[in-house]
Amino acid sequence: MKDRVTRQCVNDFLVAFYAGDVDRAVACCADDVDTITYAPIELFPHLGHQRGKPWVREAIRIQQQRYARRRAEITFMAVEDDKAATTIRVALEKRSDQRVVQFEIADFFTLRDGQIVTHRSFFDSFDLVQQVLGRDLTDAFAASVQDAMQL
């Protein structure tokens, strides 16, 4: 029974979040929701460690401001009791140049009383930055860290 509630809540949250449905997304979260998106906050200042429902509203607002279209597909979900793990394939069309960036996200949720209380998110921020810029940074980055990688 608890698995079904957890699955439904996480699914509802993710669908609402990427659809830009603030009220539905916020309704899935506890007032004290604690979220961490592991990404460099110098590049993604709205991510990092955030607390409370206002973050959900702000994250959706920023997404809507920056991206004309947002699409997300939950490709995997594992649920046990009040915990869930998902992988999501996301495609965002940038408003500034209509380029589409695509990436995979791993999200981990813990619920309490049927609402999300913790959320942890991971994605390949290096790949996303390359897509946003529209150029390959691998060679330049590798050259800049080559000495640090030597034994």
N, C-alpha and C positions, 0 to 999 in steps of 0.2 A: 504494500500500500504506500509506504513512504517513498519507495523508488519511483512510483508513478507520479506522485506530487512533485518530487524533485525534478524529474525529467520534464514535466509540463512547465514548471516555473522557469527552468533554464531555457527551454525552447522558446517560451513566450518572451522572455527577456531579450534573447538574441534576435529574434524576429523583429520585435518592436524597436530595439536599439538601431539596427541597420535600416529599418523602414523610416526611422525618424519619429516614431510615435512616443513622444516623451512621457505622456501620462501612463501608457501601458508599461513602458520600461521601468519607470520609477515605482509603479505599483508592485513590481516583482522584488523590490529591494527593501531591506530593513532600514530604518532611519539612520542607523549607525554603520551602514555598509562600509567595509574597508576594502579598498581596491589598490592593487599594484600592477601596473603595466611595466614590465621590465624592458625599458628602452632608454636611450640617452635623452634626458630631459632638456639638454641644451638644444636638441633638434626637435623634440616633441614636448614642449613645456606643459601641455595639458595632460600629459600622461604621468608616469612615475607613481608616487604614493598619494592617494586621495582618500578622503573620508566623506561620508554622508551622501544623501540623495542629490544635493546641488551639483555634485560632480557629474552625475548621469545626465542631468539637464545640460550642463556646460559641454560635455563631450559630444552630445548629439548636436548641439548648436554649432560647435566648431566643425564637425563633420559636414553638416548641411552648408555651412559657409564656404568650405574649401572644395567640396565635391558636388558636382551636378547630379550624378547618379551613384547609388550605392547598392551593391548586390552582395549577399552573403549566403553561402550554402553550408549548412552543418554537415560535414562529411563523416563525423564519428562522434558518438556520445556513449560514455560509460557511466553508469549510475550505481551507487551503492549507498543505500540508506539516505542520508542527507548530504551526500557529496556527489559531485558530477565533474567529469572531464570531457572536454570537447575539442575537436579540431574543426576549424572553419576556413573555407576558401572565400576570400574577400576580393572583390573587384570594385575599385573606386575611380570614377571619371573626374579628373581635375577640372575645375571651373576655368582656371587660368589658361590652359592650352588644350583641353579636351583629351589629353593623354590618359589612358587607363593604366592604373597600377594594380597589380594583382599579387597577393601574398597569402600565406597560410598563418593562422593564429592558433595557438594552443591556449585554451582557457580552462581554469580550475575553479570550481565553486563549492562553497559550503553554505547550507541553508539552516535556518532556525525558524521554527514555526511557519514553514512554507515560504519563507522569504530569504533572499540572498543576503548573507552577512559578510562573507569574504569572497573576493574575486582576485585571481592571479592570472596574468596574461603574458604570453611570450610570443614574439615574432622576430623574424630575421630583419632587424632594423638596417643593417648594411645594405641588403638587397633592396629594401624599400627606398632608402635614400638614393641609390643608383637609379631606380625607376622614376622617382620624383624629379631628379635632375636630368634624366634622359641620357645618361652616359655611364660607361663602365669605369669604375674607380679602382678596380682590383690591382692593376699594375702600379698605379701611383701609390696606393696604400701599401702594397707589398714592398715596394722600394723604400718607403719611409720607415718600415718596421724591420727590415732585413737584418740590421745590426743587432737589434734587440732579441732576435730569434737565435742568434749564434750562441753556442755553448762556450 
